[in-house]
Amino acid sequence: MDTYSALRHFADSWGLLLMFLFFVGMVLWIFRPGAKRSHDDAASIPLRNDTAPAAPSAPEKPAQK
């Protein structure tokens, strides 16, 4: 059996199984009971500091040679 066929057989069987288990693990990790607080925190990032705009930055000085 050449290398390509061996790798193709592995990808068709065990590789697919490993990718599926990784996907299921990520779904379970996202929907775990303690994740609500971190998801709410990440969702509110664009709304932080909404009452006060960011301070204007100082104009950049041209590079001197």
PQR file of N, CA, C, O and H, with PARSE charges and radii, in Angstrom:
ATOM      1  N   MET A   1       0.846  -1.165   0.000 -0.4000 1.5000
ATOM      2  CA  MET A   1       0.000   0.000   0.000 -0.0000 2.0000
ATOM      3  C   MET A   1       0.900   1.240   0.000  0.5500 1.7000
ATOM      4  O   MET A   1       1.800   1.362   0.831 -0.5500 1.4000
ATOM      5  N   ASP A   2       0.656   2.134  -0.915 -0.4000 1.5000
ATOM      6  CA  ASP A   2       1.480   3.334  -0.969 -0.0000 2.0000
ATOM      7  C   ASP A   2       1.041   4.338   0.096  0.5500 1.7000
ATOM      8  O   ASP A   2       0.006   4.163   0.739 -0.5500 1.4000
ATOM      9  H   ASP A   2      -0.075   2.035  -1.591  0.4000 1.0000
ATOM     10  N   THR A   3       1.827   5.371   0.269 -0.4000 1.5000
ATOM     11  CA  THR A   3       1.585   6.356   1.327 -0.0000 2.0000
ATOM     12  C   THR A   3       0.262   7.077   1.150  0.5500 1.7000
ATOM     13  O   THR A   3      -0.471   7.282   2.118 -0.5500 1.4000
ATOM     14  H   THR A   3       2.668   5.513  -0.254  0.4000 1.0000
ATOM     15  N   TYR A   4      -0.047   7.461  -0.071 -0.4000 1.5000
ATOM     16  CA  TYR A   4      -1.299   8.188  -0.317 -0.0000 2.0000
ATOM     17  C   TYR A   4      -2.512   7.361   0.095  0.5500 1.7000
ATOM     18  O   TYR A   4      -3.420   7.874   0.749 -0.5500 1.4000
ATOM     19  H   TYR A   4       0.548   7.294  -0.857  0.4000 1.0000
ATOM     20  N   SER A   5      -2.531   6.116  -0.274 -0.4000 1.5000
ATOM     21  CA  SER A   5      -3.670   5.254   0.069 -0.0000 2.0000
ATOM     22  C   SER A   5      -3.783   5.058   1.577  0.5500 1.7000
ATOM     23  O   SER A   5      -4.888   5.030   2.118 -0.5500 1.4000
ATOM     24  H   SER A   5      -1.793   5.699  -0.805  0.4000 1.0000
ATOM     25  N   ALA A   6      -2.654   4.923   2.254 -0.4000 1.5000
ATOM     26  CA  ALA A   6      -2.680   4.749   3.704 -0.0000 2.0000
ATOM     27  C   ALA A   6      -3.215   6.003   4.392  0.5500 1.7000
ATOM     28  O   ALA A   6      -4.046   5.920   5.297 -0.5500 1.4000
ATOM     29  H   ALA A   6      -1.756   4.946   1.815  0.4000 1.0000
ATOM     30  N   LEU A   7      -2.734   7.158   3.955 -0.4000 1.5000
ATOM     31  CA  LEU A   7      -3.222   8.408   4.550 -0.0000 2.0000
ATOM     32  C   LEU A   7      -4.683   8.653   4.210  0.5500 1.7000
ATOM     33  O   LEU A   7      -5.433   9.177   5.034 -0.5500 1.4000
ATOM     34  H   LEU A   7      -2.059   7.225   3.220  0.4000 1.0000
ATOM     35  N   ARG A   8      -5.088   8.286   3.018 -0.4000 1.5000
ATOM     36  CA  ARG A   8      -6.484   8.454   2.623 -0.0000 2.0000
ATOM     37  C   ARG A   8      -7.381   7.548   3.455  0.5500 1.7000
ATOM     38  O   ARG A   8      -8.460   7.967   3.874 -0.5500 1.4000
ATOM     39  H   ARG A   8      -4.479   7.861   2.349  0.4000 1.0000
ATOM     40  N   HIS A   9      -6.959   6.335   3.695 -0.4000 1.5000
ATOM     41  CA  HIS A   9      -7.730   5.409   4.520 -0.0000 2.0000
ATOM     42  C   HIS A   9      -7.836   5.934   5.949  0.5500 1.7000
ATOM     43  O   HIS A   9      -8.905   5.864   6.555 -0.5500 1.4000
ATOM     44  H   HIS A   9      -6.083   5.995   3.354  0.4000 1.0000
ATOM     45  N   PHE A  10      -6.737   6.460   6.494 -0.4000 1.5000
ATOM     46  CA  PHE A  10      -6.752   7.030   7.842 -0.0000 2.0000
ATOM     47  C   PHE A  10      -7.694   8.226   7.918  0.5500 1.7000
ATOM     48  O   PHE A  10      -8.466   8.341   8.869 -0.5500 1.4000
ATOM     49  H   PHE A  10      -5.868   6.517   6.003  0.4000 1.0000
ATOM     50  N   ALA A  11      -7.644   9.116   6.931 -0.4000 1.5000
ATOM     51  CA  ALA A  11      -8.498  10.302   6.943 -0.0000 2.0000
ATOM     52  C   ALA A  11      -9.965   9.935   6.803  0.5500 1.7000
ATOM     53  O   ALA A  11     -10.825  10.583   7.400 -0.5500 1.4000
ATOM     54  H   ALA A  11      -7.017   9.022   6.157  0.4000 1.0000
ATOM     55  N   ASP A  12     -10.257   8.919   6.034 -0.4000 1.5000
ATOM     56  CA  ASP A  12     -11.648   8.498   5.843 -0.0000 2.0000
ATOM     57  C   ASP A  12     -12.227   7.827   7.085  0.5500 1.7000
ATOM     58  O   ASP A  12     -13.444   7.834   7.272 -0.5500 1.4000
ATOM     59  H   ASP A  12      -9.558   8.393   5.549  0.4000 1.0000
ATOM     60  N   SER A  13     -11.395   7.259   7.922 -0.4000 1.5000
ATOM     61  CA  SER A  13     -11.932   6.534   9.078 -0.0000 2.0000
ATOM     62  C   SER A  13     -11.631   7.286  10.373  0.5500 1.7000
ATOM     63  O   SER A  13     -12.507   7.958  10.917 -0.5500 1.4000
ATOM     64  H   SER A  13     -10.407   7.254   7.770  0.4000 1.0000
ATOM     65  N   TRP A  14     -10.415   7.180  10.862 -0.4000 1.5000
ATOM     66  CA  TRP A  14     -10.069   7.752  12.159 -0.0000 2.0000
ATOM     67  C   TRP A  14     -10.023   9.276  12.129  0.5500 1.7000
ATOM     68  O   TRP A  14     -10.382   9.919  13.115 -0.5500 1.4000
ATOM     69  H   TRP A  14      -9.703   6.634  10.420  0.4000 1.0000
ATOM     70  N   GLY A  15      -9.596   9.853  11.039 -0.4000 1.5000
ATOM     71  CA  GLY A  15      -9.561  11.317  10.938 -0.0000 2.0000
ATOM     72  C   GLY A  15     -10.947  11.917  11.046  0.5500 1.7000
ATOM     73  O   GLY A  15     -11.148  12.925  11.724 -0.5500 1.4000
ATOM     74  H   GLY A  15      -9.304   9.331  10.238  0.4000 1.0000
ATOM     75  N   LEU A  16     -11.901  11.295  10.375 -0.4000 1.5000
ATOM     76  CA  LEU A  16     -13.286  11.765  10.446 -0.0000 2.0000
ATOM     77  C   LEU A  16     -13.834  11.624  11.865  0.5500 1.7000
ATOM     78  O   LEU A  16     -14.526  12.514  12.360 -0.5500 1.4000
ATOM     79  H   LEU A  16     -11.738  10.477   9.825  0.4000 1.0000
ATOM     80  N   LEU A  17     -13.527  10.525  12.503 -0.4000 1.5000
ATOM     81  CA  LEU A  17     -13.982  10.314  13.877 -0.0000 2.0000
ATOM     82  C   LEU A  17     -13.370  11.356  14.817  0.5500 1.7000
ATOM     83  O   LEU A  17     -14.074  11.903  15.665 -0.5500 1.4000
ATOM     84  H   LEU A  17     -12.965   9.803  12.101  0.4000 1.0000
ATOM     85  N   LEU A  18     -12.092  11.633  14.682 -0.4000 1.5000
ATOM     86  CA  LEU A  18     -11.440  12.625  15.531 -0.0000 2.0000
ATOM     87  C   LEU A  18     -12.013  14.027  15.305  0.5500 1.7000
ATOM     88  O   LEU A  18     -12.220  14.764  16.269 -0.5500 1.4000
ATOM     89  H   LEU A  18     -11.519  11.189  13.993  0.4000 1.0000
ATOM     90  N   MET A  19     -12.270  14.402  14.071 -0.4000 1.5000
ATOM     91  CA  MET A  19     -12.859  15.716  13.794 -0.0000 2.0000
ATOM     92  C   MET A  19     -14.267  15.823  14.364  0.5500 1.7000
ATOM     93  O   MET A  19     -14.648  16.871  14.883 -0.5500 1.4000
ATOM     94  H   MET A  19     -12.102  13.803  13.288  0.4000 1.0000
ATOM     95  N   PHE A  20     -15.041  14.743  14.270 -0.4000 1.5000
ATOM     96  CA  PHE A  20     -16.391  14.752  14.829 -0.0000 2.0000
ATOM     97  C   PHE A  20     -16.352  14.882  16.349  0.5500 1.7000
ATOM     98  O   PHE A  20     -17.133  15.639  16.925 -0.5500 1.4000
ATOM     99  H   PHE A  20     -14.731  13.891  13.848  0.4000 1.0000
ATOM    100  N   LEU A  21     -15.455  14.152  17.000 -0.4000 1.5000
ATOM    101  CA  LEU A  21     -15.332  14.248  18.452 -0.0000 2.0000
ATOM    102  C   LEU A  21     -14.867  15.636  18.884  0.5500 1.7000
ATOM    103  O   LEU A  21     -15.314  16.147  19.911 -0.5500 1.4000
ATOM    104  H   LEU A  21     -14.821  13.536  16.532  0.4000 1.0000
ATOM    105  N   PHE A  22     -13.985  16.242  18.119 -0.4000 1.5000
ATOM    106  CA  PHE A  22     -13.551  17.613  18.407 -0.0000 2.0000
ATOM    107  C   PHE A  22     -14.723  18.578  18.296  0.5500 1.7000
ATOM    108  O   PHE A  22     -14.883  19.452  19.147 -0.5500 1.4000
ATOM    109  H   PHE A  22     -13.622  15.828  17.284  0.4000 1.0000
ATOM    110  N   PHE A  23     -15.541  18.432  17.263 -0.4000 1.5000
ATOM    111  CA  PHE A  23     -16.710  19.277  17.073 -0.0000 2.0000
ATOM    112  C   PHE A  23     -17.691  19.128  18.235  0.5500 1.7000
ATOM    113  O   PHE A  23     -18.173  20.126  18.771 -0.5500 1.4000
ATOM    114  H   PHE A  23     -15.410  17.722  16.572  0.4000 1.0000
ATOM    115  N   VAL A  24     -17.986  17.898  18.623 -0.4000 1.5000
ATOM    116  CA  VAL A  24     -18.906  17.658  19.738 -0.0000 2.0000
ATOM    117  C   VAL A  24     -18.322  18.244  21.026  0.5500 1.7000
ATOM    118  O   VAL A  24     -19.053  18.825  21.828 -0.5500 1.4000
ATOM    119  H   VAL A  24     -17.595  17.087  18.187  0.4000 1.0000
ATOM    120  N   GLY A  25     -17.025  18.097  21.227 -0.4000 1.5000
ATOM    121  CA  GLY A  25     -16.384  18.666  22.409 -0.0000 2.0000
ATOM    122  C   GLY A  25     -16.486  20.182  22.443  0.5500 1.7000
ATOM    123  O   GLY A  25     -16.714  20.759  23.507 -0.5500 1.4000
ATOM    124  H   GLY A  25     -16.431  17.625  20.575  0.4000 1.0000
ATOM    125  N   MET A  26     -16.320  20.843  21.296 -0.4000 1.5000
ATOM    126  CA  MET A  26     -16.442  22.298  21.248 -0.0000 2.0000
ATOM    127  C   MET A  26     -17.875  22.742  21.530  0.5500 1.7000
ATOM    128  O   MET A  26     -18.085  23.739  22.222 -0.5500 1.4000
ATOM    129  H   MET A  26     -16.135  20.375  20.432  0.4000 1.0000
ATOM    130  N   VAL A  27     -18.852  22.025  21.011 -0.4000 1.5000
ATOM    131  CA  VAL A  27     -20.258  22.369  21.276 -0.0000 2.0000
ATOM    132  C   VAL A  27     -20.566  22.217  22.758  0.5500 1.7000
ATOM    133  O   VAL A  27     -21.225  23.076  23.344 -0.5500 1.4000
ATOM    134  H   VAL A  27     -18.681  21.216  20.449  0.4000 1.0000
ATOM    135  N   LEU A  28     -20.100  21.143  23.367 -0.4000 1.5000
ATOM    136  CA  LEU A  28     -20.319  20.944  24.793 -0.0000 2.0000
ATOM    137  C   LEU A  28     -19.597  22.010  25.617  0.5500 1.7000
ATOM    138  O   LEU A  28     -20.123  22.458  26.636 -0.5500 1.4000
ATOM    139  H   LEU A  28     -19.564  20.445  22.891  0.4000 1.0000
ATOM    140  N   TRP A  29     -18.418  22.417  25.200 -0.4000 1.5000
ATOM    141  CA  TRP A  29     -17.656  23.448  25.911 -0.0000 2.0000
ATOM    142  C   TRP A  29     -18.384  24.792  25.844  0.5500 1.7000
ATOM    143  O   TRP A  29     -18.429  25.524  26.832 -0.5500 1.4000
ATOM    144  H   TRP A  29     -17.991  22.053  24.372  0.4000 1.0000
ATOM    145  N   ILE A  30     -18.947  25.114  24.692 -0.4000 1.5000
ATOM    146  CA  ILE A  30     -19.647  26.393  24.541 -0.0000 2.0000
ATOM    147  C   ILE A  30     -20.913  26.431  25.369  0.5500 1.7000
ATOM    148  O   ILE A  30     -21.220  27.456  25.977 -0.5500 1.4000
ATOM    149  H   ILE A  30     -18.911  24.519  23.889  0.4000 1.0000
ATOM    150  N   PHE A  31     -21.651  25.341  25.406 -0.4000 1.5000
ATOM    151  CA  PHE A  31     -22.931  25.313  26.110 -0.0000 2.0000
ATOM    152  C   PHE A  31     -22.829  24.750  27.525  0.5500 1.7000
ATOM    153  O   PHE A  31     -23.834  24.306  28.080 -0.5500 1.4000
ATOM    154  H   PHE A  31     -21.402  24.508  24.912  0.4000 1.0000
ATOM    155  N   ARG A  32     -21.639  24.759  28.115 -0.4000 1.5000
ATOM    156  CA  ARG A  32     -21.508  24.273  29.482 -0.0000 2.0000
ATOM    157  C   ARG A  32     -22.215  25.234  30.437  0.5500 1.7000
ATOM    158  O   ARG A  32     -22.367  26.413  30.118 -0.5500 1.4000
ATOM    159  H   ARG A  32     -20.823  25.120  27.663  0.4000 1.0000
ATOM    160  N   PRO A  33     -22.646  24.752  31.595 -0.5600 1.5000
ATOM    161  CA  PRO A  33     -23.442  25.575  32.507  0.2800 2.0000
ATOM    162  C   PRO A  33     -22.742  26.848  32.989  0.5500 1.7000
ATOM    163  O   PRO A  33     -23.419  27.862  33.158 -0.5500 1.4000
ATOM    164  N   GLY A  34     -21.454  26.852  33.214 -0.4000 1.5000
ATOM    165  CA  GLY A  34     -20.766  28.022  33.755 -0.0000 2.0000
ATOM    166  C   GLY A  34     -20.313  29.032  32.730  0.5500 1.7000
ATOM    167  O   GLY A  34     -19.633  29.994  33.088 -0.5500 1.4000
ATOM    168  H   GLY A  34     -20.905  26.028  33.076  0.4000 1.0000
ATOM    169  N   ALA A  35     -20.658  28.856  31.475 -0.4000 1.5000
ATOM    170  CA  ALA A  35     -20.142  29.729  30.427 -0.0000 2.0000
ATOM    171  C   ALA A  35     -20.990  30.971  30.186  0.5500 1.7000
ATOM    172  O   ALA A  35     -20.563  31.859  29.446 -0.5500 1.4000
ATOM    173  H   ALA A  35     -21.210  28.074  31.184  0.4000 1.0000
ATOM    174  N   LYS A  36     -22.165  31.064  30.779 -0.4000 1.5000
ATOM    175  CA  LYS A  36     -23.052  32.193  30.495 -0.0000 2.0000
ATOM    176  C   LYS A  36     -22.405  33.526  30.851  0.5500 1.7000
ATOM    177  O   LYS A  36     -22.534  34.491  30.098 -0.5500 1.4000
ATOM    178  H   LYS A  36     -22.511  30.343  31.379  0.4000 1.0000
ATOM    179  N   ARG A  37     -21.718  33.596  31.973 -0.4000 1.5000
ATOM    180  CA  ARG A  37     -21.118  34.862  32.385 -0.0000 2.0000
ATOM    181  C   ARG A  37     -20.044  35.320  31.387  0.5500 1.7000
ATOM    182  O   ARG A  37     -19.989  36.499  31.037 -0.5500 1.4000
ATOM    183  H   ARG A  37     -21.613  32.811  32.585  0.4000 1.0000
ATOM    184  N   SER A  38     -19.205  34.407  30.936 -0.4000 1.5000
ATOM    185  CA  SER A  38     -18.155  34.792  29.990 -0.0000 2.0000
ATOM    186  C   SER A  38     -18.736  35.154  28.630  0.5500 1.7000
ATOM    187  O   SER A  38     -18.216  36.048  27.962 -0.5500 1.4000
ATOM    188  H   SER A  38     -19.249  33.449  31.220  0.4000 1.0000
ATOM    189  N   HIS A  39     -19.808  34.477  28.201 -0.4000 1.5000
ATOM    190  CA  HIS A  39     -20.446  34.824  26.934 -0.0000 2.0000
ATOM    191  C   HIS A  39     -21.121  36.191  27.022  0.5500 1.7000
ATOM    192  O   HIS A  39     -21.048  36.976  26.077 -0.5500 1.4000
ATOM    193  H   HIS A  39     -20.230  33.750  28.743  0.4000 1.0000
ATOM    194  N   ASP A  40     -21.779  36.486  28.153 -0.4000 1.5000
ATOM    195  CA  ASP A  40     -22.391  37.803  28.335 -0.0000 2.0000
ATOM    196  C   ASP A  40     -21.332  38.898  28.378  0.5500 1.7000
ATOM    197  O   ASP A  40     -21.540  39.989  27.847 -0.5500 1.4000
ATOM    198  H   ASP A  40     -21.838  35.848  28.921  0.4000 1.0000
ATOM    199  N   ASP A  41     -20.204  38.609  29.005 -0.4000 1.5000
ATOM    200  CA  ASP A  41     -19.115  39.581  29.057 -0.0000 2.0000
ATOM    201  C   ASP A  41     -18.568  39.861  27.661  0.5500 1.7000
ATOM    202  O   ASP A  41     -18.329  41.017  27.312 -0.5500 1.4000
ATOM    203  H   ASP A  41     -20.035  37.723  29.436  0.4000 1.0000
ATOM    204  N   ALA A  42     -18.369  38.829  26.870 -0.4000 1.5000
ATOM    205  CA  ALA A  42     -17.861  39.014  25.507 -0.0000 2.0000
ATOM    206  C   ALA A  42     -18.879  39.737  24.629  0.5500 1.7000
ATOM    207  O   ALA A  42     -18.499  40.517  23.756 -0.5500 1.4000
ATOM    208  H   ALA A  42     -18.563  37.890  27.154  0.4000 1.0000
ATOM    209  N   ALA A  43     -20.170  39.486  24.854 -0.4000 1.5000
ATOM    210  CA  ALA A  43     -21.199  40.131  24.047 -0.0000 2.0000
ATOM    211  C   ALA A  43     -21.317  41.620  24.352  0.5500 1.7000
ATOM    212  O   ALA A  43     -21.764  42.390  23.501 -0.5500 1.4000
ATOM    213  H   ALA A  43     -20.479  38.853  25.563  0.4000 1.0000
ATOM    214  N   SER A  44     -20.926  42.035  25.549 -0.4000 1.5000
ATOM    215  CA  SER A  44     -21.060  43.441  25.917 -0.0000 2.0000
ATOM    216  C   SER A  44     -19.826  44.271  25.590  0.5500 1.7000
ATOM    217  O   SER A  44     -19.817  45.471  25.866 -0.5500 1.4000
ATOM    218  H   SER A  44     -20.563  41.410  26.241  0.4000 1.0000
ATOM    219  N   ILE A  45     -18.803  43.689  25.023 -0.4000 1.5000
ATOM    220  CA  ILE A  45     -17.574  44.423  24.703 -0.0000 2.0000
ATOM    221  C   ILE A  45     -17.837  45.623  23.791  0.5500 1.7000
ATOM    222  O   ILE A  45     -17.304  46.695  24.075 -0.5500 1.4000
ATOM    223  H   ILE A  45     -18.810  42.715  24.799  0.4000 1.0000
ATOM    224  N   PRO A  46     -18.621  45.517  22.718 -0.5600 1.5000
ATOM    225  CA  PRO A  46     -18.832  46.690  21.858  0.2800 2.0000
ATOM    226  C   PRO A  46     -19.598  47.820  22.551  0.5500 1.7000
ATOM    227  O   PRO A  46     -19.531  48.966  22.106 -0.5500 1.4000
ATOM    228  N   LEU A  47     -20.314  47.521  23.618 -0.4000 1.5000
ATOM    229  CA  LEU A  47     -21.128  48.532  24.288 -0.0000 2.0000
ATOM    230  C   LEU A  47     -20.412  49.198  25.455  0.5500 1.7000
ATOM    231  O   LEU A  47     -20.960  50.126  26.050 -0.5500 1.4000
ATOM    232  H   LEU A  47     -20.368  46.590  23.980  0.4000 1.0000
ATOM    233  N   ARG A  48     -19.250  48.771  25.790 -0.4000 1.5000
ATOM    234  CA  ARG A  48     -18.503  49.374  26.891 -0.0000 2.0000
ATOM    235  C   ARG A  48     -18.031  50.760  26.502  0.5500 1.7000
ATOM    236  O   ARG A  48     -17.757  51.019  25.330 -0.5500 1.4000
ATOM    237  H   ARG A  48     -18.805  48.017  25.307  0.4000 1.0000
ATOM    238  N   ASN A  49     -17.935  51.646  27.465 -0.4000 1.5000
ATOM    239  CA  ASN A  49     -17.498  53.027  27.265 -0.0000 2.0000
ATOM    240  C   ASN A  49     -18.369  53.735  26.238  0.5500 1.7000
ATOM    241  O   ASN A  49     -17.881  54.551  25.456 -0.5500 1.4000
ATOM    242  H   ASN A  49     -18.157  51.436  28.417  0.4000 1.0000
ATOM    243  N   ASP A  50     -19.646  53.425  26.244 -0.4000 1.5000
ATOM    244  CA  ASP A  50     -20.553  54.031  25.275 -0.0000 2.0000
ATOM    245  C   ASP A  50     -20.887  55.472  25.627  0.5500 1.7000
ATOM    246  O   ASP A  50     -21.212  56.256  24.735 -0.5500 1.4000
ATOM    247  H   ASP A  50     -20.043  52.762  26.879  0.4000 1.0000
ATOM    248  N   THR A  51     -20.817  55.841  26.890 -0.4000 1.5000
ATOM    249  CA  THR A  51     -21.179  57.194  27.291 -0.0000 2.0000
ATOM    250  C   THR A  51     -20.061  58.188  27.044  0.5500 1.7000
ATOM    251  O   THR A  51     -20.343  59.365  26.818 -0.5500 1.4000
ATOM    252  H   THR A  51     -20.553  55.205  27.615  0.4000 1.0000
ATOM    253  N   ALA A  52     -18.825  57.775  27.078 -0.4000 1.5000
ATOM    254  CA  ALA A  52     -17.704  58.683  26.863 -0.0000 2.0000
ATOM    255  C   ALA A  52     -16.881  58.201  25.678  0.5500 1.7000
ATOM    256  O   ALA A  52     -16.414  57.062  25.672 -0.5500 1.4000
ATOM    257  H   ALA A  52     -18.596  56.819  27.262  0.4000 1.0000
ATOM    258  N   PRO A  53     -16.697  59.054  24.675 -0.5600 1.5000
ATOM    259  CA  PRO A  53     -15.874  58.621  23.534  0.2800 2.0000
ATOM    260  C   PRO A  53     -14.410  58.510  23.946  0.5500 1.7000
ATOM    261  O   PRO A  53     -13.981  59.071  24.954 -0.5500 1.4000
ATOM    262  N   ALA A  54     -13.688  57.800  23.170 -0.4000 1.5000
ATOM    263  CA  ALA A  54     -12.267  57.627  23.436 -0.0000 2.0000
ATOM    264  C   ALA A  54     -11.555  58.964  23.284  0.5500 1.7000
ATOM    265  O   ALA A  54     -11.949  59.798  22.469 -0.5500 1.4000
ATOM    266  H   ALA A  54     -14.036  57.344  22.351  0.4000 1.0000
ATOM    267  N   ALA A  55     -10.509  59.161  24.069 -0.4000 1.5000
ATOM    268  CA  ALA A  55      -9.742  60.403  23.996 -0.0000 2.0000
ATOM    269  C   ALA A  55      -9.034  60.480  22.648  0.5500 1.7000
ATOM    270  O   ALA A  55      -8.524  59.478  22.145 -0.5500 1.4000
ATOM    271  H   ALA A  55     -10.188  58.483  24.731  0.4000 1.0000
ATOM    272  N   PRO A  56      -9.007  61.680  22.069 -0.5600 1.5000
ATOM    273  CA  PRO A  56      -8.309  61.791  20.768  0.2800 2.0000
ATOM    274  C   PRO A  56      -6.817  61.559  20.962  0.5500 1.7000
ATOM    275  O   PRO A  56      -6.226  61.989  21.952 -0.5500 1.4000
ATOM    276  N   SER A  57      -6.239  60.887  20.019 -0.4000 1.5000
ATOM    277  CA  SER A  57      -4.807  60.616  20.107 -0.0000 2.0000
ATOM    278  C   SER A  57      -4.030  61.820  19.601  0.5500 1.7000
ATOM    279  O   SER A  57      -4.523  62.595  18.781 -0.5500 1.4000
ATOM    280  H   SER A  57      -6.719  60.538  19.214  0.4000 1.0000
ATOM    281  N   ALA A  58      -2.822  61.964  20.095 -0.4000 1.5000
ATOM    282  CA  ALA A  58      -1.966  63.064  19.676 -0.0000 2.0000
ATOM    283  C   ALA A  58      -1.537  62.836  18.234  0.5500 1.7000
ATOM    284  O   ALA A  58      -1.319  61.695  17.825 -0.5500 1.4000
ATOM    285  H   ALA A  58      -2.421  61.334  20.761  0.4000 1.0000
ATOM    286  N   PRO A  59      -1.412  63.918  17.455 -0.5600 1.5000
ATOM    287  CA  PRO A  59      -0.969  63.723  16.062  0.2800 2.0000
ATOM    288  C   PRO A  59       0.449  63.173  16.033  0.5500 1.7000
ATOM    289  O   PRO A  59       1.299  63.531  16.848 -0.5500 1.4000
ATOM    290  N   GLU A  60       0.672  62.302  15.079 -0.4000 1.5000
ATOM    291  CA  GLU A  60       1.982  61.677  14.959 -0.0000 2.0000
ATOM    292  C   GLU A  60       2.979  62.658  14.357  0.5500 1.7000
ATOM    293  O   GLU A  60       2.655  63.433  13.458 -0.5500 1.4000
ATOM    294  H   GLU A  60      -0.019  62.011  14.416  0.4000 1.0000
ATOM    295  N   LYS A  61       4.188  62.603  14.872 -0.4000 1.5000
ATOM    296  CA  LYS A  61       5.245  63.469  14.347 -0.0000 2.0000
ATOM    297  C   LYS A  61       5.922  62.743  13.191  0.5500 1.7000
ATOM    298  O   LYS A  61       6.099  61.526  13.246 -0.5500 1.4000
ATOM    299  H   LYS A  61       4.452  61.973  15.603  0.4000 1.0000
ATOM    300  N   PRO A  62       6.298  63.461  12.161 -0.5600 1.5000
ATOM    301  CA  PRO A  62       6.998  62.792  11.053  0.2800 2.0000
ATOM    302  C   PRO A  62       8.362  62.285  11.514  0.5500 1.7000
ATOM    303  O   PRO A  62       9.023  62.890  12.358 -0.5500 1.4000
ATOM    304  N   ALA A  63       8.753  61.175  10.942 -0.4000 1.5000
ATOM    305  CA  ALA A  63      10.034  60.562  11.292 -0.0000 2.0000
ATOM    306  C   ALA A  63      11.170  61.469  10.836  0.5500 1.7000
ATOM    307  O   ALA A  63      11.163  61.976   9.714 -0.5500 1.4000
ATOM    308  H   ALA A  63       8.216  60.683  10.257  0.4000 1.0000
ATOM    309  N   GLN A  64      12.141  61.666  11.718 -0.4000 1.5000
ATOM    310  CA  GLN A  64      13.294  62.494  11.375 -0.0000 2.0000
ATOM    311  C   GLN A  64      14.450  61.603  10.965  0.5500 1.7000
ATOM    312  O   GLN A  64      14.642  60.509  11.497 -0.5500 1.4000
ATOM    313  H   GLN A  64      12.147  61.254  12.630  0.4000 1.0000
ATOM    314  N   LYS A  65      15.204  62.094  10.018 -0.4000 1.5000
ATOM    315  CA  LYS A  65      16.336  61.325   9.515 -0.0000 2.0000
ATOM    316  C   LYS A  65      17.611  61.749  10.149  0.5500 1.7000
ATOM    317  O   LYS A  65      18.668  61.201   9.837 -0.5500 1.4000
ATOM    318  H   LYS A  65      15.048  62.982   9.585  0.4000 1.0000
TER
END
